Amino acid sequence: MAQAASEDNHKAEIIKLPVEYQEDVNSDNRDEETEGKSTEMECLYTTEEILAVYNVFKSRVESASSLAKERAAMRNLTMFVCTINIGLRGGDFCKLTWKRIYDENWNIKRMEKFAPEKQTRRTSFGRIIRRKYVNLKYDSDFTEAIDNWLQWNINHGYKPVLDDFIFKTQKNRHIEEKSWYKIIEETRIIAGIKQKIGTHGLRKTYGHRYYLAAPNKQAALIQLMKIFGHSDMRITLNYICILDEEIYENQERMCIFSKESNCEDFLCPQDENLIDVLEV
């Protein structure tokens, strides 16, 4: 099984935390918990990092000692796989209902028109005055994970209806974003991931993977701008953690004295004759 990422700049010691997940988190204490700490979220940079987190979630399913714990663990595993393959904000993702993904015959839709909450403008009386839509498209990782979750629910007597929330708590409400944030942060620490991820970092992970997987990077960047509602390519590049990664890579290319460096990499074409001098 894949372990935590091998890259030195992302490696962290595994810290053991309690196995149980806390469903309800007091939002009033959130500022106290983060006061004086960095709140900037990064993404999962590599496949190894993604699999490390995935394996922690999967192990929770396999080791669950009760049906309730297995259901929560299976829900969390499904949420992780789906959220890094759809690019929604955490608040919108946690409130998804089955009808956003399945039609009346319980077949997965090809596409769904969706209005993110942050892009919906309302009057002081709550009336919607402007709404921007995005098109949700479901890739094979997403559809396999959500189908497995649907079948698990059916097989264990939790047959849902289309209007139900997909990711519910034991109190039969949709999971809150702050609870999902806590779950992600606890899990990434156990997986050995050093950088903070949170719910926002999962969306960034989607963008990071989308960009790197695309054969045409410029076209991918334009597509991501549309998906994320950005108005500037630089905003999108920074958002998906590409600029920071490029800065790190460029800094590594500057290195002269480390074992991995080759002095020839730093010579101008007209200075190739200096190689002989350097070897003397």
C-alpha positions as CSV (number, residue, x, y, z in Angstrom):
1,M,0.0,0.0,0.0
2,A,1.1,3.5,-0.7
3,Q,2.6,5.4,2.2
4,A,3.0,9.1,2.9
5,A,4.7,11.1,0.2
6,S,8.4,10.6,-0.1
7,E,9.3,14.1,-1.1
8,D,11.4,15.7,1.7
9,N,9.6,19.0,1.6
10,H,6.2,17.4,2.3
11,K,7.2,14.6,4.7
12,A,6.0,14.6,8.3
13,E,6.1,12.3,11.3
14,I,2.9,10.5,12.0
15,I,1.1,11.8,15.0
16,K,-1.4,9.4,16.6
17,L,-4.8,10.9,17.3
18,P,-8.0,9.4,18.7
19,V,-9.7,7.1,16.2
20,E,-13.2,8.5,16.8
21,Y,-14.5,11.3,14.7
22,Q,-16.4,14.2,16.4
23,E,-19.6,14.9,14.4
24,D,-20.6,18.2,15.9
25,V,-18.0,20.9,16.5
26,N,-18.8,24.1,18.4
27,S,-18.2,26.9,15.8
28,D,-17.8,29.5,18.7
29,N,-14.5,27.9,19.6
30,R,-13.1,27.8,16.1
31,D,-11.4,31.2,16.3
32,E,-9.9,30.2,19.7
33,E,-8.5,27.0,18.2
34,T,-6.8,28.8,15.2
35,E,-5.8,32.0,17.0
36,G,-2.1,32.7,16.4
37,K,-1.8,29.9,13.9
38,S,-1.6,30.0,10.1
39,T,-4.9,29.4,8.4
40,E,-3.6,29.1,4.9
41,M,-4.5,25.8,3.3
42,E,-2.4,24.0,0.8
43,C,-3.2,21.0,-1.4
44,L,-2.2,17.4,-1.6
45,Y,0.7,17.7,-4.0
46,T,1.3,14.1,-5.1
47,T,-0.5,10.8,-5.7
48,E,1.4,9.4,-2.8
49,E,0.0,12.0,-0.5
50,I,-3.5,11.4,-1.8
51,L,-3.2,7.7,-1.3
52,A,-1.7,8.1,2.2
53,V,-4.9,10.0,3.3
54,Y,-7.1,7.6,1.4
55,N,-5.6,4.6,3.1
56,V,-6.3,6.1,6.6
57,F,-9.9,6.6,5.6
58,K,-10.1,3.1,4.2
59,S,-8.6,1.5,7.3
60,R,-11.3,3.1,9.4
61,V,-13.9,1.3,7.3
62,E,-12.2,-2.0,7.7
63,S,-11.6,-1.6,11.5
64,A,-15.1,-0.3,12.4
65,S,-16.5,-2.1,15.4
66,S,-20.1,-1.2,14.9
67,L,-22.5,-0.4,12.0
68,A,-22.7,3.3,13.0
69,K,-19.0,3.6,13.0
70,E,-18.7,1.8,9.7
71,R,-21.3,4.1,8.2
72,A,-19.5,7.2,9.3
73,A,-16.2,5.8,8.1
74,M,-17.6,4.8,4.7
75,R,-19.2,8.3,4.4
76,N,-15.9,10.0,5.1
77,L,-14.0,7.8,2.6
78,T,-16.6,8.6,-0.1
79,M,-16.5,12.3,0.7
80,F,-12.7,12.4,0.4
81,V,-12.6,10.7,-3.0
82,C,-15.5,12.7,-4.4
83,T,-14.4,16.1,-3.2
84,I,-11.0,15.9,-4.9
85,N,-12.8,15.0,-8.1
86,I,-15.5,17.7,-8.3
87,G,-14.0,21.0,-7.2
88,L,-16.9,22.3,-5.1
89,R,-16.4,24.5,-2.0
90,G,-16.8,22.6,1.2
91,G,-20.1,24.2,2.2
92,D,-21.7,23.3,-1.1
93,F,-20.3,19.8,-1.2
94,C,-21.5,18.9,2.3
95,K,-25.1,19.9,1.4
96,L,-25.3,17.9,-1.9
97,T,-28.4,15.8,-2.3
98,W,-28.8,12.6,-4.3
99,K,-30.8,14.4,-7.0
100,R,-27.8,16.5,-7.9
101,I,-26.1,13.3,-9.2
102,Y,-28.8,10.8,-10.0
103,D,-31.9,11.2,-12.2
104,E,-35.4,9.8,-11.3
105,N,-34.3,6.3,-12.4
106,W,-31.2,6.4,-10.2
107,N,-28.8,6.7,-13.2
108,I,-25.9,9.1,-12.8
109,K,-26.4,12.3,-14.7
110,R,-24.0,13.3,-17.4
111,M,-24.0,16.9,-16.1
112,E,-25.8,19.0,-13.5
113,K,-26.4,22.7,-13.5
114,F,-25.5,24.0,-10.0
115,A,-25.5,27.4,-8.3
116,P,-22.8,27.6,-5.6
117,E,-23.9,29.4,-2.5
118,K,-21.1,31.9,-2.6
119,Q,-22.0,33.0,-6.1
120,T,-25.7,33.6,-5.2
121,R,-26.6,37.1,-4.3
122,R,-29.6,37.8,-2.1
123,T,-31.5,40.9,-0.8
124,S,-31.6,41.6,2.9
125,F,-35.0,39.8,2.9
126,G,-33.4,36.7,1.4
127,R,-34.8,37.1,-2.2
128,I,-32.3,35.9,-4.9
129,I,-31.3,38.8,-7.2
130,R,-28.4,37.2,-9.0
131,R,-27.1,33.7,-9.4
132,K,-24.1,32.2,-11.2
133,Y,-24.2,28.6,-12.3
134,V,-21.5,26.0,-12.8
135,N,-21.8,22.7,-14.6
136,L,-21.0,19.7,-12.4
137,K,-19.4,16.8,-14.3
138,Y,-18.6,13.5,-12.7
139,D,-15.5,11.5,-13.6
140,S,-15.0,7.8,-13.1
141,D,-13.4,8.1,-9.7
142,F,-16.4,10.2,-8.5
143,T,-19.1,7.9,-10.0
144,E,-17.5,4.7,-8.6
145,A,-17.2,6.2,-5.1
146,I,-20.7,7.6,-5.0
147,D,-22.2,4.4,-6.4
148,N,-20.4,2.3,-3.8
149,W,-21.8,4.6,-1.1
150,L,-25.3,4.3,-2.5
151,Q,-25.1,0.5,-2.6
152,W,-23.6,0.4,0.9
153,N,-26.6,2.4,2.2
154,I,-29.1,0.2,0.3
155,N,-27.4,-3.0,1.5
156,H,-27.5,-1.9,5.1
157,G,-31.2,-0.7,5.2
158,Y,-30.6,3.0,4.6
159,K,-32.3,3.3,1.2
160,P,-32.2,7.0,0.4
161,V,-34.6,9.1,-1.6
162,L,-33.5,11.7,-4.2
163,D,-34.2,14.7,-1.9
164,D,-32.0,13.3,0.9
165,F,-28.6,14.7,1.7
166,I,-25.9,12.4,0.6
167,F,-23.5,12.8,3.5
168,K,-25.6,12.7,6.7
169,T,-24.7,12.6,10.4
170,Q,-26.2,10.2,12.9
171,K,-28.7,13.0,13.6
172,N,-29.9,12.7,10.0
173,R,-28.7,16.2,9.0
174,H,-26.1,16.9,6.4
175,I,-22.6,17.0,7.8
176,E,-21.4,20.5,8.6
177,E,-18.4,21.9,6.9
178,K,-16.6,22.6,10.2
179,S,-17.0,18.9,11.1
180,W,-15.7,17.8,7.7
181,Y,-12.7,20.2,8.2
182,K,-11.9,18.6,11.6
183,I,-12.0,15.1,10.1
184,I,-9.7,16.1,7.2
185,E,-7.2,17.8,9.5
186,E,-7.1,14.8,11.9
187,T,-6.7,12.3,9.0
188,R,-4.0,14.2,7.1
189,I,-1.9,14.4,10.3
190,I,-2.3,10.6,10.9
191,A,-1.3,10.1,7.2
192,G,1.9,12.0,7.7
193,I,1.0,15.1,5.7
194,K,2.7,18.1,7.0
195,Q,0.8,21.0,5.3
196,K,-2.6,22.1,6.4
197,I,-5.3,20.9,4.0
198,G,-8.8,21.4,5.5
199,T,-11.8,21.5,3.2
200,H,-10.5,24.2,1.0
201,G,-7.3,22.3,0.4
202,L,-9.3,19.5,-1.1
203,R,-10.7,21.9,-3.7
204,K,-7.2,23.1,-4.4
205,T,-6.1,19.5,-4.8
206,Y,-8.7,19.1,-7.5
207,G,-7.4,22.1,-9.3
208,H,-3.7,21.1,-8.9
209,R,-4.4,17.6,-10.3
210,Y,-6.6,19.0,-13.1
211,Y,-3.8,21.3,-14.3
212,L,-1.0,18.8,-14.1
213,A,-3.0,16.1,-15.9
214,A,-3.9,18.4,-18.8
215,P,-1.9,18.1,-22.0
216,N,-2.7,21.7,-22.8
217,K,-1.8,23.7,-19.7
218,Q,-3.1,27.1,-21.0
219,A,-6.5,25.5,-21.9
220,A,-6.7,23.8,-18.5
221,L,-6.0,27.1,-16.8
222,I,-8.8,28.8,-18.6
223,Q,-11.2,25.9,-17.7
224,L,-10.2,26.1,-14.1
225,M,-10.8,29.9,-14.1
226,K,-14.4,29.2,-15.2
227,I,-14.8,26.3,-12.7
228,F,-13.5,28.4,-9.7
229,G,-15.0,31.7,-10.9
230,H,-11.7,33.5,-11.1
231,S,-11.0,36.6,-13.2
232,D,-7.2,36.3,-13.4
233,M,-4.9,33.5,-14.4
234,R,-2.5,34.4,-11.7
235,I,-5.2,34.0,-9.1
236,T,-5.9,30.5,-10.3
237,L,-2.2,29.5,-10.5
238,N,-1.7,30.6,-7.0
239,Y,-4.9,29.0,-5.8
240,I,-4.0,25.6,-7.1
241,C,-0.6,25.8,-5.5
242,I,1.3,25.9,-8.8
243,L,3.2,29.2,-8.2
244,D,4.6,28.0,-4.9
245,E,5.6,24.7,-6.4
246,E,7.3,26.5,-9.4
247,I,9.2,28.8,-7.0
248,Y,10.5,25.8,-5.0
249,E,11.6,24.0,-8.2
250,N,13.3,27.2,-9.5
251,Q,15.1,27.5,-6.2
252,E,16.3,24.0,-6.5
253,R,17.6,24.7,-10.0
254,M,19.7,27.5,-8.5
255,C,21.5,25.1,-6.1
256,I,25.2,24.7,-7.0
257,F,26.7,22.8,-4.0
258,S,24.3,20.0,-3.3
259,K,25.0,16.5,-4.6
260,E,22.1,16.6,-7.0
261,S,23.4,19.7,-8.8
262,N,25.4,19.6,-12.0
263,C,27.6,22.6,-12.7
264,E,26.8,22.2,-16.4
265,D,23.2,23.1,-15.8
266,F,24.2,26.6,-14.8
267,L,26.5,27.5,-17.7
268,C,25.5,29.8,-20.5
269,P,25.9,28.2,-24.0
270,Q,28.8,30.6,-24.7
271,D,30.6,29.4,-21.6
272,E,30.8,25.7,-22.4
273,N,34.5,26.0,-22.6
274,L,34.6,26.7,-18.9
275,I,33.7,23.0,-18.2
276,D,37.3,22.0,-18.9
277,V,38.6,24.7,-16.5
278,L,36.2,23.6,-13.8
279,E,37.4,20.0,-14.1
280,V,41.1,21.0,-13.7
